[in-house]
């Protein structure tokens, strides 16, 4: 990291100073999660919105353990050898969703390249468990499953309402930001989901401020639309620690708004783009906006 990179990362602008909301909802969420021994990406990835979401009674479940088999240089999730899958976890996620009265459940995972199917069967079991106890909309935020179409098919067959897979950044920066991922493979995963289930809402997201240009972001939007993606999110990258990639630029709110308008003009059903937006932030609102655009598809 250069001295200039350090200065940029440390100089957080006024629009990225977030108040911690008052209220008692967060203690209830923490109590349920701790009681059921569940992880959330909110905590594992050091999300800046976790207090807000917990206070509103929502959380994004992180299944298959807290440790990832990849070393993406923007992500705060642990990078150790993962433990074996917990077969009881899908039922506990469903129990938590029911206990919290969630109307939109988001389930994500670490990347598990150590598993033959990348964890697809575990995702499918979690979706089915939630469906058995709740009529909530179910959104999954999945890895690329190593490019296995059959894994995508297994998840889609379980019937999630939203199939989300993040491209994260522009192709030029993949080697630096996501060295073990592949941009074309990510587009394939999204396209396969839409082909396998034409009614499913496909979604992807980017983090900005890693050195990309706005023209490159618009090109990614075009690639996502060509892959049939219906919803897109974009938010500001914030450096989790000194060991992670530095922030190269803080994108002003006006540019995020311009990207939102650009995405909608390109034909996305829904586009949420703002500094604090994350892929699962206000996921229910994103889904509702896309559903309304498509003419009221039932969750």
N, C-alpha and C positions, 0 to 999 in steps of 0.2 A: 504494500500500500504506500503510495506516495504521500508526501506531506500535504499536498493540495487535496488529495482524497480524504485525508483525516480532517482537514478544515471543513470540507463540504459536509461530511457525515456528521460533524459536531454542530454545525450551524443549522439547526432545525428551524424552519420558518414558522411564523405565527399561526398559519392555517393548519399546522400539524401538532398543535398543542391541544390535547383533548382533556376535557374535564371528566372526572370519575363520577358517574351519576349516583344520586342518593336513592335509597330504597332497599327493601329487604328481600327481593327476589333472588339475589345472587346466593344468599346463604342456603336457600332451599335447593337450588341447583347443585351446589357443592355437596350438600348433605346426601342427596340422592346418588350422585356420582361416586362419592367416597363409599357409601354404604354398599353399592353394587360393584365396587372395584372396577370402574370404567375410566378410560382415558378420554380426553378431549383434545382436539387439535388446537383449541383456544389456548390451552396451557402449554402443550408441548411445542407449539410453533411460536409462542410468545406473541400472540395476536394482540394488537393494540385495542381491539374492540371487545375483549373478553369480559371486562367489567360491565359494559353496556349490555351485552347479550345475556350474560348471567342474570343481570338485574331484570331483564325482560322475560326471564324464564326459558331461555333457549341455550342450546349448546350444540356443537358439532362433534359427534362421537368419532373417536379414533380407534379403530379396531385392529386386531392382529399385533398388538403390542406397541410400545413406545419407541422402538428402535428400528431404524431403516437400513436396508442393505446398500443404499446409494449415498453418494456424497455431494449432493447439490450444494453449491457454495453460497446460496442465499438463505438456506433453510435451517431453522434452529432445532428441528427434530433430532433426537439422538441417533448416532451412527455407530452402533455396536452390534455384535452378533445377536440376532433376534432369538427370542425364546420360541418353543413350539406353540402352535395355535392352541387357544383355549376353547374347547368345543362348547362350553357353557356360555360363552360371551354373547352369541346372537340372542339368546333368551334374555340375558340381563339387559342388553340394549333395548329390547322390546319392552321389558318391564319398566325401565327408566322413562322411555317415551310415553308409556301409559300413565305412569305416576306423575309426570310433569304436565300431562295433558297437552302434549305437543300436537299441533295441527300440521306441521311440516317438519319432517325428521331428516337431518342430513347425516350421512354416514360416510366417513372417509377412512383411509388407512395409510400406514407407512407402505413403502414399496418392499415387496417380499420376493426378490429374485431367487431366494432359496427354495421357494415352493414351486412344484411342477406347473401348477395352474396360475401362479402369481397371486393366489388368494381368492380367485373367482368364486369357488364353492363357498367360502366363508362369507363373502358378500351376499351371495344368493341366499344362504341360510339366514342371514340377518334380515334381509328384505322380507322373506317369508315369515319370520318370527314376528316382525312388526305388523305385517298384514293380518296375522292371526289375532292380534289384540287391539288393533287400532285402525281407523279409517283415515289416518293422516296421510298426506302426500309424502312420498319417500324419494329423497334425492341421494344419489351416490356420487361421490367424488373419487374416481378410481385412478390407479396407476396405469401405465401402458401395457401391463401384463406381458412385457417382453415381446410384444407384437403378436400375441397368440389370438387369432380371430375366434377360436373356440372358447377362450376365456371370456371374451366380450360377449359371445353368444350366451354363455351360461348366466352371466349377470343380467343381461337384457331379458332372458326368458323368465326370470323371477319377477319381472313386472315393475321396475322402478318408474316413477313418474318423470324423473329427471336423471339423465346420464351425463355426468360432468367429468371432463378430463382437461386439465390445464396445460396449455402449451407454455405458459409462464413468461417466455421472452421471445425475441426475434431470432431467426435462424443463425444470423451472423454471430450471436453471442452464446450459442449452445455449448461450444467447447469450453468456454470459460465459466458459464453459469450452471449448465446441466451436463457435465462431461459424460455421464453414462446414459443419457437419453438421446433421442433422435427425433428431430422435428417432423420428418415425413411419417415416421411411425406413429407419432401422436395424432397427426391428421388422419391416418388410416383408422386408428381406434375410434375416433369420433365419427368418421364416415361409416364404418361397419355398424356402429350402434344404430344409426339412422336407417341403414339398409335392412338390418335385421328386424327393426320395429319402427315402421314408418310413422307411427303416432307418437313416438317418444320425443320428449323435449331434450335436445342435446345442447350442451353448454360448455364454454371454455373461458379461461381467464388469463390475464397477463399482469405482471408487476412491472412498473415503469421506474426509471431512474437509474438503470444499470449501464447506460451508455447507448441505448437505442435512439434512433431518430423517429420523429413523428411519421415520416414517410414509410419507414419500416413497419411501424405499428399498423398503419393503414393497409400495407401489403399483407400483414398477418390477418387482419380482418377479412380481406378478400379471400385468402386461402381458407379461412374458417367457413366462410359462406359457401365457397366451392365444395367444401366437405359436408355441407348440409347443416352446419351448426346454426341453432336458432337463437341462442342467448349468449351474450358476452359480458365480461366484467373486466375492469381495469382499475388498478390502485397503485399507490406509491410504495416502492420498496423502502423498508427501514432496516438498517443493519442490526441484526440481533446481538452481535458481539464483535470484538476487534478481530476475531479469527475469520469472520465472514466477509464477503465482498463489500467494499465501501459503496455508499451512495454517491453516484457520479453527478446526479442532478435531482433537485426537488422540483417536480413538475407543478406549475401553478394551477389552481382550480379552474381557471378559464380554459386551459388546454385540455384538461380532463373533460370539461363540458363540450368542447369542440369535438373531441373524439367520440363522445356519446352521440352527438348529433350525426357525425359521420357514419357511425355504426348503424343507426336507425335508417339513414338514407340508403345504406347498402342493403337493407332488407332484413336485418335481424329483428326478431319479434320483440326482444327486450335488450337493453344495453344499460348497464349501471357503471358509471365511470366517475370517480372522485378520489381524492387522496386517501381516505380511510376505507375505501371499498376493498373487500377481500372476496374470494370466490364464493364463500358460503355466507357472507355478511348480508343480512336481510334477504336470505334465500327465498323465503315465502313471497316477498314482494316481487322479486325478479320473476319467479314462476307465475305469479298472478298476472303480472304485466304481459308476459309472453302468452299466457293462456287467453287473456282478453284480446290480444292482437289476433290470435288464431281463431277467435270466434267462440270462446267459452268451452274449451275442452274440459271435461269433468276430471277433477283430481282423483 
